[in-house]
Amino acid sequence: MHENSTAAKPTPADRAAAAAADGPPALRVPFDATVLTESPISTERLVLRPLEASDAPDVFEYQRIPEVLRYLPWPERDRAQGYAHTATRAAGRVLAADGDFFVLAVTLLGTPSTGNGASDRVIGDMMVRVSSLAHAQLELGWVVHPDFQGRGYAREAGLAVRDFVFETLDPHRVQAFLDARNGSSAALCERLGMRREATILEEQYNDGEWQDTAVYGVLRREWAAARG
């Protein structure tokens, strides 16, 4: 048993050979997420499409909750500020350079929006951001309204977005950075096939205190192998 586990552990040479086989960075950009308006990402219970400024009423319902803000680098905002923030995030659509991002609204089928009962409610959102164009790295981020947590929606949305970015944008690596105290997001990272790679001590100063950042990541070849 011990011999098998030791033999299975990749050596530095193994990792170097596998990395070389992946080839050089080839992130497929520019990419305009507006195409997902007409052809959204659909799962069994959810539809993920680009965030719109008109989603602000639903977004504000979770944007104003203290337990949500605790783990996000978002200050408290009043309604007007929150709506403006959603409009700013909704304007991000094109990935072409480091720092570019888009945000997908996670809508729950059959649950009416708080702002417009004729549309489905936005219960959270998923962000995709370019961490490094030169090294083909993307970052994922997410938030889900606490009332809709514990039902597998975050995992369902996260898996769909993870698969979409690997299939469509061809990153070498997908990663996530989160408040190290956020056990729920850490568990989600693991469900998405990510490993915890580092803890950056006192990396950010938010809410009057220094906070540690946990770094999670998964490589394209690992994602492909896990899918069989």
N, C-alpha and C positions, 0 to 999 in steps of 0.2 A: 504494500500500500504506500509506504513511504517512498520506495524507489519509483513507483509510477508517478506520484505527484512531483517528485524532483525532476524526473525525465521530461515531464510535460511542461515544466517552466521554461519559457523562452530565454535564451541567452542574449547578451548584447549583439552578438553576431547574427542570431536569428532575427532580431528586431530590425537590424540594419538591412538585412536582405529583404525582409518583408516591405520595409519602407521604400527601398529602391524599386521593388516590383510595382509599387503604386505609381511610380513616375513622378514628373514634376508637377507643381501646382497648376490647376486648370479650372479655376472657378468660372462658371459660365455667367458672366456679366457682360454688359448690363442686363438687368432683369427688371421688368416693370410689373409689379404685383397687381396692377389694375386689371390684368387679364383674369384674375381670380374673382372679379366682380361677376362676370358672366359665366365663368366656369369655376365655382368655388370648390373647396375641399370638403367632401361630405363623408360622414361616418354614420354609424347606425343611428345615433341620436342627435348628432350635431351637424351644423353647417358652419364652415370657417371661410369668411370672405373679408376683403379689406375693410378696416375700420372706417366709418364715416363720421363727419362732424355731427350728423343727426343722431348718432348713437349716444350722445352725451348724457341724456337722462338715465339710461341704463348704466353707463360707466360710472356716473356720479354715485349711484347706489352702493358701489363697492369702493369707490375712490375716497369716500368720506368716512369709512369705518376704521377706527383706531387700530384694530388688530391686523388689518391689511397694511396700513401705513407703517406699522412697526417693522416690517421686513422689507420695505421698499424705500428707495431714496426719493420719496415724494413728500413734500411738505403738506401740512393741512391746507386745503383750499376751500373757499366758499363756492357756492354754485356757479357764479359767473367765472371765477378763476378755473374751476374744474371743467366747465364747458370749453373755455379757451384752450386749456391743456389738451383736451380730447381733439379739438380741431387741429392743433399743432401735430399731434401724433398721427392723425388721419392723413395729413398732408405728405407724410413720408411714404413713398411708393417705389422709388427706383433704387436698386442696388448697383452701384458703379464704382464706389471708392470706400476706403476705410471710414467707418462710422455711419455709413448709409444704413437705413433700416426701413422695414415696413411692419405694420401691426395688423393682425388678423382678429376680427371680432369672432368670439366663440358664441354662436347663437344656438339656443336650445329649441329644437323643433316642437311646435305645439304649445309653447309657453309664451303668452303675449308680452310684448314690450311694455315697460312702464311709461314710455313716452308716446308710443303709437301702437295701440292694441292690435292693429292690422298686421304688424310684423312680429317676427319671433324675437324673444328677449336675448339681449347680450348678457351672458352670465360671467364673462371673463374675456381675456384677450391673450394672444400669443405674439411675441415679438421675434423677428429675425433681423439680426444686425451683422454687418461685415466687421469682423474683428481684425482680419488681415487679408487684404486682397493678394499681396505678394506670396503669402503662405497658405492661401485657400482655407481660411478659417472663418467659420460662422458662429455666432452666439445666439442661443435661444433664451427667451425670458417669458414669464407667464404670471398671470394673476387670475384668480377665480373668486367670485363672491362667496363668502363663508356659508351662506344659506344653501349653496349648491356643491359644497365640498363633501367628501366622503361617499360619493356615488360613482366614482370612476370617470367623471367627465374630464378632469385634468389629464389623466392618463390617456384617455381616448383622443383628446385633442393633441396632446404632446406626441403620441406615436404617429398620428397622421401628419403633423408638421415635420417631425424628424424624417419620416420616410420621404415626404415631398421634397425637402431641401436636398437630401442625398441623391434622389433620383433626378431632380431637375437642375440643381445648381452645381453638383459634383464637388462638394468641399472635401478636402483631405481630413478635416477635423471639425466636429461640432462640439461646442462647449457651453457651459452655463456657470455664472458667477452668482452666488447667493449668500445672504446673511447666514453665517455659520450656525446661528441659533434656530434657523428655520427647518425643523425636522421634517415637516410635510413636503417641502420642496426637495430636500435631500432624498427622501424616499422616492419621490417622483423621478428624480435624476436616475436612480438605480433601476427603476422600472423601465426607463428609456434606454437602458443598456450603458449608461455612463458610469465611470469609476470616479471615486474621489481621489484627486491627484495632489491637492495641496490645501493648506489652510494658511491664508495670509493674515498674520496677526495685526490687529488694530489698523486695518487698511483704510477705513472710512470713519469720518466723524459725523454722526447723524443723531438727532434727537438728544443732544447734550452728552453723548458718550462715544467712545471709540468702539468700533465694531469689527469683528473678524469676518473675513470673506472666505467661503469655501469654493474651490474650483473643481468642477466635474467636466469630463470629456469622453468622447468616443470617436474612434477613427473610422474612416470609410470602410476599410477592409474588415474591421470588427463588426460593423453594422451589417455588411454583406454576408459575413460568415454566420451570423446569428439568424439571418433570414433563410439560410440553407441554400 
